[in-house]
Amino acid sequence: MAVRAASAAAAIAQAVPAATQVWVPNDNSGAGLVLTPLSCRYLTLGGMTFITGCFQFPATASGLAASIGGLPLPVFNQAGAAGMFTLYYGGPSLVLGIPTIGTNAFAINTIAGAAVSNATLASSSIRFQFFYPTA
């Protein structure tokens, strides 16, 4: 009976998620921008990483395509692993985050699929909640 109880306790300990951890996003566009995390957290369960939070995009005139790096774990390197998720900025505006397979980054695109420039997101608070399969 003691063995069963110990096994059950071990199974419960594995099933109960650990506390969330701080995530610090960074600019992956090549413009050298400094993003200000306001409340970015993540949790990894099995092969999925869940991220939630908000960060402040700096004032910039950079026309480079916006890309956010520093994901806590790489996106699974397999076709179909990178879905998409919504990001909100500047009030009700909506763009898509597209995880880049095999990397620790995601691109930011319009709903129509076009790249969004850093200048478009300048001085905005970016809010998000998403999950992705990890390597």
C-alpha positions as a Markdown table, in Angstrom:
| # | Residue | x | y | z |
|---|---|---|---|---|
| 1 | Met | 0.0 | 0.0 | 0.0 |
| 2 | Ala | 2.9 | 2.4 | 0.8 |
| 3 | Val | 4.3 | 1.8 | -2.7 |
| 4 | Arg | 1.0 | 2.7 | -4.3 |
| 5 | Ala | 0.8 | 5.9 | -2.2 |
| 6 | Ala | 4.3 | 6.9 | -3.1 |
| 7 | Ser | 3.6 | 6.3 | -6.8 |
| 8 | Ala | 0.4 | 8.3 | -6.6 |
| 9 | Ala | 2.2 | 11.2 | -4.9 |
| 10 | Ala | 5.0 | 11.1 | -7.5 |
| 11 | Ala | 2.3 | 11.2 | -10.3 |
| 12 | Ile | 0.5 | 14.1 | -8.7 |
| 13 | Ala | 3.8 | 16.0 | -8.3 |
| 14 | Gln | 4.5 | 15.5 | -12.0 |
| 15 | Ala | 1.0 | 16.6 | -13.0 |
| 16 | Val | 0.9 | 19.8 | -10.9 |
| 17 | Pro | 2.6 | 22.6 | -12.8 |
| 18 | Ala | 5.5 | 24.4 | -11.3 |
| 19 | Ala | 5.2 | 28.2 | -10.8 |
| 20 | Thr | 5.4 | 30.4 | -13.8 |
| 21 | Gln | 8.7 | 31.9 | -14.7 |
| 22 | Val | 9.7 | 35.4 | -16.0 |
| 23 | Trp | 10.1 | 35.7 | -19.7 |
| 24 | Val | 12.1 | 38.6 | -21.1 |
| 25 | Pro | 11.3 | 39.2 | -24.8 |
| 26 | Asn | 13.9 | 40.9 | -27.1 |
| 27 | Asp | 14.1 | 42.4 | -30.5 |
| 28 | Asn | 14.8 | 39.9 | -33.2 |
| 29 | Ser | 14.4 | 42.2 | -36.2 |
| 30 | Gly | 18.0 | 43.4 | -36.3 |
| 31 | Ala | 17.1 | 47.0 | -35.4 |
| 32 | Gly | 18.6 | 46.7 | -31.9 |
| 33 | Leu | 15.4 | 47.9 | -30.2 |
| 34 | Val | 15.0 | 47.5 | -26.4 |
| 35 | Leu | 11.7 | 46.1 | -25.4 |
| 36 | Thr | 10.3 | 46.8 | -21.9 |
| 37 | Pro | 8.6 | 43.8 | -20.4 |
| 38 | Leu | 5.7 | 44.8 | -18.2 |
| 39 | Ser | 4.5 | 41.4 | -17.1 |
| 40 | Cys | 5.8 | 38.5 | -19.2 |
| 41 | Arg | 5.5 | 35.0 | -17.8 |
| 42 | Tyr | 5.7 | 31.4 | -19.1 |
| 43 | Leu | 5.1 | 27.9 | -18.0 |
| 44 | Thr | 6.2 | 24.7 | -19.7 |
| 45 | Leu | 4.1 | 21.5 | -19.4 |
| 46 | Gly | 5.3 | 18.5 | -21.2 |
| 47 | Gly | 6.0 | 19.5 | -24.8 |
| 48 | Met | 4.0 | 22.8 | -24.7 |
| 49 | Thr | 5.1 | 26.2 | -23.5 |
| 50 | Phe | 2.4 | 28.8 | -22.4 |
| 51 | Ile | 3.3 | 32.5 | -22.5 |
| 52 | Thr | 1.3 | 35.5 | -21.3 |
| 53 | Gly | 2.0 | 39.1 | -20.7 |
| 54 | Cys | 2.6 | 42.6 | -22.0 |
| 55 | Phe | 5.6 | 44.5 | -23.1 |
| 56 | Gln | 6.2 | 48.0 | -24.3 |
| 57 | Phe | 7.6 | 48.6 | -27.8 |
| 58 | Pro | 10.0 | 51.6 | -28.0 |
| 59 | Ala | 9.6 | 54.7 | -30.1 |
| 60 | Thr | 11.2 | 53.9 | -33.5 |
| 61 | Ala | 11.1 | 54.7 | -37.2 |
| 62 | Ser | 12.6 | 51.4 | -38.1 |
| 63 | Gly | 11.0 | 49.9 | -41.2 |
| 64 | Leu | 12.4 | 46.5 | -40.6 |
| 65 | Ala | 9.9 | 43.6 | -40.1 |
| 66 | Ala | 9.0 | 43.2 | -36.4 |
| 67 | Ser | 10.2 | 40.0 | -34.9 |
| 68 | Ile | 10.4 | 39.1 | -31.2 |
| 69 | Gly | 13.0 | 36.7 | -29.9 |
| 70 | Gly | 14.0 | 35.2 | -26.6 |
| 71 | Leu | 11.3 | 32.6 | -26.3 |
| 72 | Pro | 12.2 | 30.4 | -23.4 |
| 73 | Leu | 12.4 | 27.2 | -25.5 |
| 74 | Pro | 12.8 | 26.7 | -29.3 |
| 75 | Val | 9.6 | 26.1 | -31.3 |
| 76 | Phe | 9.4 | 22.5 | -32.3 |
| 77 | Asn | 11.3 | 21.9 | -35.6 |
| 78 | Gln | 8.6 | 20.2 | -37.6 |
| 79 | Ala | 6.2 | 21.4 | -40.3 |
| 80 | Gly | 2.9 | 22.4 | -38.8 |
| 81 | Ala | 4.4 | 23.1 | -35.4 |
| 82 | Ala | 4.1 | 26.8 | -35.8 |
| 83 | Gly | 0.5 | 27.9 | -35.6 |
| 84 | Met | -0.4 | 31.6 | -35.1 |
| 85 | Phe | -1.8 | 33.7 | -32.3 |
| 86 | Thr | -3.2 | 37.2 | -31.8 |
| 87 | Leu | -1.3 | 40.1 | -30.4 |
| 88 | Tyr | -3.1 | 43.4 | -29.5 |
| 89 | Tyr | -1.4 | 46.8 | -29.6 |
| 90 | Gly | -2.5 | 50.4 | -29.4 |
| 91 | Gly | -6.0 | 49.7 | -28.2 |
| 92 | Pro | -8.1 | 47.4 | -30.3 |
| 93 | Ser | -5.6 | 46.8 | -33.1 |
| 94 | Leu | -4.9 | 43.2 | -33.9 |
| 95 | Val | -1.9 | 41.5 | -35.5 |
| 96 | Leu | -0.7 | 37.9 | -35.7 |
| 97 | Gly | 2.3 | 36.3 | -34.1 |
| 98 | Ile | 3.9 | 33.5 | -36.2 |
| 99 | Pro | 6.4 | 31.3 | -34.4 |
| 100 | Thr | 9.5 | 30.6 | -36.5 |
| 101 | Ile | 10.0 | 26.8 | -36.5 |
| 102 | Gly | 13.3 | 25.7 | -34.9 |
| 103 | Thr | 14.0 | 29.1 | -33.3 |
| 104 | Asn | 13.3 | 31.0 | -30.2 |
| 105 | Ala | 11.5 | 33.8 | -32.1 |
| 106 | Phe | 8.2 | 34.8 | -33.8 |
| 107 | Ala | 7.4 | 37.2 | -36.6 |
| 108 | Ile | 4.5 | 39.7 | -36.4 |
| 109 | Asn | 2.2 | 39.9 | -39.4 |
| 110 | Thr | -1.1 | 41.5 | -40.4 |
| 111 | Ile | -4.2 | 39.4 | -40.6 |
| 112 | Ala | -3.6 | 39.4 | -44.4 |
| 113 | Gly | -0.2 | 37.9 | -43.9 |
| 114 | Ala | 2.1 | 40.9 | -44.6 |
| 115 | Ala | 5.0 | 41.7 | -42.3 |
| 116 | Val | 4.4 | 44.5 | -39.7 |
| 117 | Ser | 7.2 | 47.0 | -39.4 |
| 118 | Asn | 8.7 | 48.1 | -36.1 |
| 119 | Ala | 7.6 | 51.6 | -36.8 |
| 120 | Thr | 3.9 | 50.4 | -37.0 |
| 121 | Leu | 4.3 | 49.1 | -33.4 |
| 122 | Ala | 6.3 | 52.1 | -32.1 |
| 123 | Ser | 5.4 | 53.2 | -28.6 |
| 124 | Ser | 2.7 | 50.6 | -28.2 |
| 125 | Ser | 2.0 | 48.1 | -25.4 |
| 126 | Ile | 1.8 | 44.6 | -26.9 |
| 127 | Arg | -0.5 | 42.2 | -25.1 |
| 128 | Phe | -0.6 | 38.5 | -25.8 |
| 129 | Gln | -1.4 | 35.0 | -24.6 |
| 130 | Phe | -0.3 | 32.0 | -26.6 |
| 131 | Phe | 1.2 | 28.5 | -26.4 |
| 132 | Tyr | 3.5 | 26.6 | -28.8 |
| 133 | Pro | 5.0 | 23.1 | -29.1 |
| 134 | Thr | 8.6 | 23.0 | -27.9 |
| 135 | Ala | 11.6 | 21.2 | -29.2 |
